[in-house]
Amino acid sequence: MKTKTRLFIADDHKIVIDALVSQINAQSDEFELVGFAEDGKKTLNRLKELEVDILILDISMPIMDGIEVLDRVNEDYPNLKVLVLTMRDDLKHIQDMLRKGARGYILKNKGAQYVVKALQEIRDGKEYIPDDVAQIAARGLIPNDDAKIRQKKEQILKSIREHEAELLGWLTLDLTAKEIADKMHKSISTIETWKKNLMAKTNSKSAMGLVRFAVENGFQKELE
């Protein structure tokens, strides 16, 4: 029997916790809620007692907020994966949480319905940054007016080949590697190789950074 992925929810609204549990249970039997807490301090105390695979973390909580919780998680539970689910849609919070190692960032008012998909991606070692969050994060990547920086960016854009441009477009959508491979009529290994090449070419340190680059530079496409 396949072991379920163990979840812990940190959110100061019980109604949100109940809605999340209901939604997750309705869409998948792959996950098990092992606990929840309404503030950051209780969250850290409960994590000491439980075995947790993924922490669903709100930012705005009493006593200790999600930012401080993530800092402590990085120190004490480096293998614990974190999905941020919050109302905070400003650039600073998005960048701070992603830089601190959150594997996903979803806005409650726009993407809560994508929680199960995000959990599946994060469980499998990937990141989950939906389009609305990626677009906000990309604002922080727009270069200044320095001529050398602009020239470097132009060189990168000119170096991107046709198949790489197409791949960048697909990466901005909520698709798996297999789905992208099918659409491009290539093997998954070929897609992964192209993606690694693009990360090196664009100086992206992660798949999320590559998505940011694609969104910022107009490669985003609509789902067919």
C-alpha positions in Angstrom: 0.0 0.0 0.0 1.4 3.4 -1.0 2.3 5.6 1.9 0.3 8.9 2.0 2.1 12.2 2.0 1.8 13.8 5.5 0.5 17.4 5.6 0.5 20.0 8.3 -1.5 23.2 7.9 -0.5 26.5 9.7 -3.3 29.1 9.3 -5.0 31.3 11.8 -8.4 30.8 10.3 -10.1 27.5 11.2 -12.5 27.9 8.3 -9.6 27.9 5.9 -8.2 24.8 7.4 -11.5 23.0 7.2 -12.0 24.1 3.6 -8.5 23.0 2.6 -9.0 19.5 4.2 -12.3 19.1 2.4 -10.9 20.2 -0.9 -7.8 18.0 -0.6 -9.8 14.9 0.4 -12.3 15.5 -2.4 -9.6 15.6 -5.1 -7.1 13.1 -3.9 -6.4 10.2 -1.6 -2.6 10.7 -1.7 -2.5 13.0 1.3 -3.1 12.8 5.0 -3.5 15.7 7.4 -1.5 14.9 10.5 -2.1 18.2 12.3 -2.8 22.0 12.2 -2.1 25.1 14.2 -3.4 28.7 14.3 -0.1 30.5 15.0 3.5 30.1 14.3 4.7 29.1 17.8 2.2 26.3 18.0 3.2 25.2 14.5 6.8 24.8 15.5 5.9 23.0 18.7 3.7 20.5 16.8 6.4 19.9 14.2 8.6 18.6 17.0 6.0 15.9 17.8 4.9 14.8 14.3 6.4 13.4 11.1 5.5 15.9 8.3 6.3 15.9 4.6 4.8 19.1 3.5 3.9 22.2 5.5 1.1 24.4 4.1 2.0 27.8 5.6 0.2 31.1 5.8 2.3 34.3 6.2 0.0 36.4 8.4 -0.4 34.6 11.7 -0.3 35.7 15.4 2.6 35.3 17.8 5.0 34.2 15.1 4.4 34.9 11.4 5.1 32.6 8.5 8.3 34.3 7.6 9.9 33.5 11.0 8.4 30.0 10.9 10.1 29.4 7.5 13.4 30.6 8.9 13.1 28.1 11.8 12.0 25.3 9.5 15.1 25.8 7.4 17.2 25.5 10.5 15.5 22.6 12.2 13.7 20.7 9.4 15.8 21.2 6.2 14.0 18.3 4.5 10.5 19.6 5.2 8.9 21.1 2.1 6.8 24.3 2.4 3.9 25.5 0.3 2.9 29.1 1.0 -0.9 29.7 0.9 -1.6 33.4 1.7 -3.4 36.6 0.8 -0.1 38.5 0.6 0.4 39.3 -3.1 3.1 41.9 -2.9 6.5 41.4 -4.5 8.5 41.6 -1.3 6.7 38.7 0.5 6.7 36.6 -2.7 10.5 37.1 -3.2 11.3 36.7 0.5 9.4 33.4 0.9 10.8 31.9 -2.4 14.4 33.0 -1.5 14.0 31.3 1.9 13.2 28.0 0.1 9.4 27.8 -0.1 8.7 25.3 -2.9 5.4 26.9 -3.9 3.4 30.1 -3.4 -0.3 30.3 -4.0 -2.7 33.2 -3.4 -5.8 32.3 -1.5 -8.1 34.6 -3.4 -7.0 33.3 -6.8 -5.4 29.9 -6.7 -6.6 27.9 -3.7 -8.2 25.4 -6.1 -4.7 24.5 -7.3 -3.6 23.3 -3.9 -3.7 19.6 -4.8 -1.7 20.1 -8.0 0.8 22.1 -6.0 1.1 19.4 -3.4 1.7 16.8 -6.0 4.4 18.8 -7.7 6.1 19.7 -4.4 5.9 16.1 -3.2 7.7 15.0 -6.4 10.6 17.4 -5.8 9.4 20.2 -8.1 8.3 23.8 -7.5 4.8 25.2 -8.0 4.5 28.9 -9.0 1.3 29.7 -10.7 1.1 32.4 -13.5 -0.3 35.1 -11.3 2.5 34.8 -8.7 5.2 34.4 -11.4 4.1 37.7 -13.0 4.4 39.5 -9.8 7.8 37.9 -9.0 9.0 38.9 -12.5 8.6 42.6 -11.7 11.7 42.3 -9.5 13.8 41.0 -12.3 13.4 43.9 -14.7 16.9 45.3 -15.2 17.8 49.0 -14.7 18.8 51.3 -17.4 22.5 50.4 -17.4 23.5 49.9 -21.0 25.7 46.8 -20.3 22.8 45.0 -18.6 20.5 45.8 -21.4 23.1 44.6 -23.9 23.6 41.3 -22.0 19.8 40.7 -21.9 19.6 41.3 -25.7 22.4 38.8 -26.3 20.6 36.2 -24.2 17.4 36.8 -26.1 19.1 36.5 -29.5 20.8 33.3 -28.5 17.4 31.5 -27.8 16.6 29.2 -30.6 13.1 28.5 -31.9 12.6 25.2 -30.1 13.8 26.9 -26.8 11.4 29.7 -27.3 8.6 27.3 -27.7 9.7 25.4 -24.6 9.7 28.7 -22.6 6.1 29.2 -23.6 5.0 25.8 -22.4 6.9 26.3 -19.1 4.7 29.2 -18.2 1.7 26.9 -18.2 0.6 24.4 -15.6 1.9 21.4 -17.4 4.0 18.4 -16.5 7.2 17.5 -18.3 5.4 14.6 -20.0 2.7 16.9 -21.2 5.2 19.4 -22.6 7.1 16.5 -24.2 3.9 15.3 -25.9 3.1 18.7 -27.2 6.5 19.2 -28.6 6.7 15.6 -29.9 10.0 15.0 -28.0 11.1 12.7 -25.2 11.0 13.8 -21.6 14.8 13.5 -21.5 15.1 15.9 -24.4 12.8 18.4 -22.8 14.8 18.2 -19.5 18.1 18.7 -21.5 16.7 21.7 -23.3 15.5 23.1 -20.0 18.9 22.7 -18.4 20.5 24.4 -21.4 18.0 27.3 -21.0 18.7 27.6 -17.3 22.4 28.0 -18.1 21.8 30.4 -21.0 19.5 32.6 -19.0 21.5 32.4 -15.7 18.4 30.9 -14.0 19.1 29.0 -10.8 15.9 27.1 -10.7 12.9 26.1 -12.8 11.0 28.9 -11.1 13.7 31.4 -12.3 13.2 30.1 -15.8 9.5 30.7 -15.7 10.1 34.2 -14.4 12.4 34.8 -17.3 9.8 33.5 -19.8 7.1 35.7 -18.3 9.2 38.8 -18.2 10.4 38.5 -21.8 7.1 37.8 -23.5 7.3 34.0 -24.0 4.1 33.3 -22.1 1.5 31.5 -24.1 -2.2 30.6 -23.7 -3.2 26.9 -23.1 -4.4 25.4 -26.4 
